[in-house]
Amino acid sequence: MKKVADFIDRHQLLGPSDKILVGLSGGADSVVLLHMLAEMGYACEAAHVNFRLRDKDSDEDALFCRNFCEEIHIPFYYLEEDTKAYAKQHKLSVEMAAREIRYNWFNTLLETYHLDAVAVAHHKNDQAETILMNLIRGTGITGMRGMLPKNGKIIRPLLCMTRKEVEDYITSNHLPFRTDKSNSDTSFRRNLIRHEILPPIEKLNPAFTNSVDDLSLRFTESAIIVEEYIRNWKEKNMVDPDRIPIEKLFQNPASLTILYGILADFGFNAATIKEIYDAWPYHSGARFYSGAYYVLADRDYLLIEPVKQQEQEVGAREVYPENKLDSNLHFEELSINQLESIPKEAHIACLDLDKLKLPLRIRSWQQGDKFRPLGMKGYKKVSDFLIDNKINLAEKESVKVLLSADDIAWVIGYRIDDRFKTSKNTRFILWVEHTIE
């Protein structure tokens, strides 16, 4: 307990008179968090969300949390939500929908009951899993920081503890807890990392979790230094915030990091920024799109310009894993074992997740676009494909394509590319559903 108390003081997570909302799932981690904060004398209240994802188990978790709070005299708040329906309505994965439901409700409780912070029960092992997930997907300094001890009003007092230390606290204090059976389901990527990837690494280095925790701290502090460096470089070299001097940029040995620091503020993702970086020396007039802005290569400058409304359909915009626009696309990561068969409907695409290069982007099809229609060995122009399928002119104008890097993975609503189809070796599927309202 002293370790957690010192961690709270060192990171200034709480004041002695703060009122805390604890996210209580019923699992060992959140039970320890609530019990420990209450034992330290903090004024705690607990909140539990029944996501209705595990039938009877979900109801039993909720009952356990309610009873546990009654036993230790903690105020209890409860929310029940149809998460799958919410995910479909808001075009989110089930995991992202659950997160949005949880934190939206937490914020409401904070405002309604004048609470000071939301405490969640992530520990060192969760941190190691998060950083590995970010590393596998592709990340920069921000992703390598992992979860912060404090992010706004969200605090993580247990980030100084390992899973074993949490289990030891449960045992020594004879605390009850619930076990979520889905935590052993390796069809979820985090569970796959937890049960199949981390254990062999920890055999090679038993201190790996603590090493990653130290790495996270170094990246957190490094990010502060990098942000200050970029801010100073901009003040010295950029007269206008939307004009990057090309010569001065590439004279700097940290040019890619500077470019990322500038363009990320305009909504450019890491893949597009790297594309811009690799395109130097530039052909005058070259354009690179991302959402509401594009970069135009002028003679001496990279100009950051807003995309006109009529041009926004041409520029490729990121839609997964972060959906930055209402694209009428719903994404969900699934294990191949979760599907009995691959659906035949044209408005659904099941793509081999390991073959995709994230982030995925969407744009209108363009003359000259080619792809390999499912079932074909050779390439075909999208324009010819649409003609062969008797798509009229009005419908053609609204056709969009889903991009994996620069490759078309799906002519949306019509045909996926053969290169991204599932096979006997497929383990994970990206389910993409196109909805028309």
NORWO-V766668 format. One record per helix or strand of 2 or more residues. SS is the DSSP state (helix for helix, strand for strand). FROM is the first residue (numbers start at 1). LEN is the number of residues. Records with the same first field share a line. If there is no record, write none. Layout:
SS=FROM-LEN, FROM-LEN
//
This chain:
helix=2-9, 28-12, 56-16, 83-8, 94-20, 124-14, 141-5, 157-4, 163-10, 181-4, 189-16, 208-30, 246-6, 255-12, 270-9, 309-3, 336-3, 353-3, 382-7, 393-6, 418-3
strand=19-5, 43-8, 75-6, 117-3, 150-2, 154-2, 243-3, 287-4, 293-5, 301-6, 317-4, 329-7, 348-5, 360-5, 370-2, 380-2, 400-5, 407-5, 415-3, 428-7
//
